[in-house]
Amino acid sequence: MADPERARKMADRIKVIVAKRLERGLRDPRLGFVTITDVKVTGDLQHASVFYTVYGSLEERTDSAAALKAATGLLRSEVGKNITARLTPSLEFIADAIPENAALIDDLLREARERDSQVGALAQGAQYAGDEDPYVKPREFEDDDDDEDDDEDETPAVGHHAE
């Protein structure tokens, strides 16, 4: 197994190489506006997973996926020319779900804000179902001056034992 640091560096290098090649363009009209988001290389440096996003509709995303699959050999040879490794890793292009996940999170946050405002509106006119303060309070006893005198009379004198 290769050094994890070396695998990370190779992944970064592959990301740059593939992104620059796509920037120069491929001769495939199906390829849309593709952004390389990440590259993961296996520990043995034999396989690279290239994550990408495509800006556009579902049809543009599927067309771009087909174009990348068709150009995998060309892009692999480009990677092979530009890295210093004995073997060129195989490339696999995987559509990154970042935009879809971001849209889903935005929808969930919007729904949570709407529900919070509904609960806030309901709480405006709400009243307690029972007592306002349902917690039991400790009883407070009134201090009488007579009680203090009784305590003094009940204490036995020192040295006297009751039999």
C-alpha positions in Angstrom: 0.0 0.0 0.0 1.3 3.4 -0.9 1.8 6.3 1.4 -1.6 8.1 2.0 0.2 11.4 1.5 1.4 10.3 -1.9 -2.2 9.1 -2.8 -3.5 12.5 -1.8 -0.9 14.4 -3.9 -1.6 12.1 -6.9 -5.4 12.8 -6.5 -4.7 16.6 -6.4 -2.5 16.3 -9.5 -5.1 14.2 -11.4 -7.8 16.7 -10.5 -5.7 19.6 -12.0 -4.8 17.6 -15.1 -8.4 16.5 -15.9 -9.8 20.0 -15.2 -7.2 21.7 -17.5 -7.9 19.2 -20.3 -11.7 19.7 -20.0 -11.0 23.5 -20.0 -9.2 23.2 -23.3 -12.2 21.3 -24.5 -13.1 17.9 -26.0 -14.5 17.5 -29.4 -17.7 16.1 -28.0 -20.7 18.4 -28.4 -22.5 16.5 -25.6 -20.1 17.8 -23.0 -21.7 20.6 -20.9 -20.3 22.9 -18.3 -18.4 20.4 -16.2 -16.7 21.1 -12.9 -14.3 18.6 -11.3 -15.1 18.7 -7.6 -12.8 16.0 -6.1 -10.6 13.0 -6.9 -10.1 10.0 -4.7 -7.2 7.5 -5.4 -7.2 4.0 -4.0 -4.3 3.1 -1.6 -2.5 1.1 -4.3 -2.7 4.1 -6.7 -4.4 1.9 -9.4 -7.8 3.5 -9.5 -9.0 7.1 -9.4 -12.6 8.2 -8.8 -13.2 11.6 -10.4 -16.2 13.4 -9.0 -17.8 16.1 -11.1 -20.9 18.3 -11.3 -22.6 19.6 -14.4 -24.5 22.9 -14.5 -27.7 22.5 -16.4 -30.8 20.3 -16.9 -31.1 16.6 -16.3 -30.6 16.0 -20.1 -27.4 18.1 -20.1 -26.1 16.1 -17.1 -26.8 12.7 -18.8 -25.2 13.9 -22.0 -22.1 15.1 -20.2 -21.9 11.8 -18.3 -21.9 10.0 -21.7 -19.3 12.4 -23.1 -17.0 11.8 -20.1 -17.4 8.1 -20.3 -16.5 8.2 -24.0 -13.4 10.4 -23.3 -12.1 8.3 -20.4 -9.3 6.8 -22.5 -8.2 10.2 -23.8 -8.2 11.7 -20.3 -6.4 8.7 -18.8 -3.6 9.0 -21.4 -3.4 12.7 -20.6 -3.0 11.8 -16.9 -0.4 9.3 -17.8 1.7 11.8 -19.6 1.6 14.3 -16.7 2.2 12.2 -13.6 5.3 10.5 -12.5 4.0 7.1 -11.6 5.0 3.7 -13.0 1.3 2.8 -13.7 -1.4 5.2 -14.8 -4.5 4.7 -12.6 -7.8 3.9 -14.3 -10.3 6.7 -14.2 -14.0 6.5 -13.2 -16.2 9.5 -13.4 -18.9 9.8 -10.8 -21.6 12.5 -10.8 -21.3 14.5 -7.5 -24.7 15.1 -5.9 -23.6 18.4 -4.2 -26.1 20.6 -6.1 -29.0 18.3 -5.5 -28.1 17.9 -1.8 -27.8 21.7 -1.4 -31.2 22.2 -3.0 -32.7 19.6 -0.7 -31.2 21.2 2.4 -32.5 24.6 1.3 -36.0 23.2 0.9 -35.8 21.6 4.4 -34.6 24.8 6.0 -37.4 26.8 4.3 -40.0 24.3 5.5 -38.5 24.5 9.1 -38.8 28.3 9.0 -42.4 28.1 7.9 -43.3 25.6 10.6 -41.5 27.7 13.2 -43.6 30.8 12.2 -46.8 28.7 12.4 -45.9 27.5 15.9 -45.1 31.1 16.9 -48.5 32.3 15.6 -50.2 29.5 17.6 -48.3 30.4 20.7 -49.4 34.1 20.6 -52.9 33.3 21.9 -52.2 30.2 23.9 -53.1 29.8 27.5 -52.0 27.3 30.1 -54.0 24.1 30.2 -53.8 23.9 34.0 -52.3 26.2 36.7 -49.9 28.8 35.4 -47.2 27.4 37.7 -47.9 23.7 38.1 -44.9 23.0 40.4 -45.5 22.3 44.0 -44.1 24.9 46.3 -42.7 24.1 49.8 -45.0 25.1 52.6 -44.0 28.1 54.6 -44.6 28.0 58.4 -45.2 31.1 60.4 -42.8 31.5 63.3 -44.6 31.9 66.7 -42.7 33.4 69.7 -44.5 30.8 72.0 -42.8 27.9 70.2 -39.4 29.1 71.3 -40.4 29.1 74.9 -41.8 25.5 74.7 -38.5 24.2 73.2 -36.6 25.5 76.3 -38.9 23.7 78.7 -38.7 20.3 77.0 -34.9 20.1 77.1 -33.7 18.0 80.1 -31.2 19.5 82.5 -27.6 18.4 82.2 -26.7 15.7 84.7 -30.3 14.5 85.4 -31.4 11.2 83.9 -35.0 10.2 83.5 -35.7 6.8 84.9 
